[in-house]
Amino acid sequence: MEDKRLVELEIRYTQQQELLQELSDVLYQQGRVIDALRAELDQLKRKLDAEPGLVDARQQERPPHY
């Protein structure tokens, strides 16, 4: 009876270790995506700051029907 319980605990432990590794891999991949998006955002901010004419001020005005 105790052997069966021990085997069950070992199986659960192994499954949890596998799940933990999968979660760690996903977290790592998400971190890489976030880093890439931040770099792209920084690049776009620098481009926008360097060329203020890229933003059309008229787009920020309220339409006449407001």
C-alpha angles and dihedrals in degrees: 000000000000091000090056091051092048091051090049091051091049091051091050091048091051092049091050091050090052091048091048090053091049091050091048091052092050091049091050092050092048090050090054091050091049091050091051092048092049091051091050091048091050090050092051091048091052091048092049092048091049094051110034091174090071091081114070108221090204090068090065095054119099115251115253094252093068 
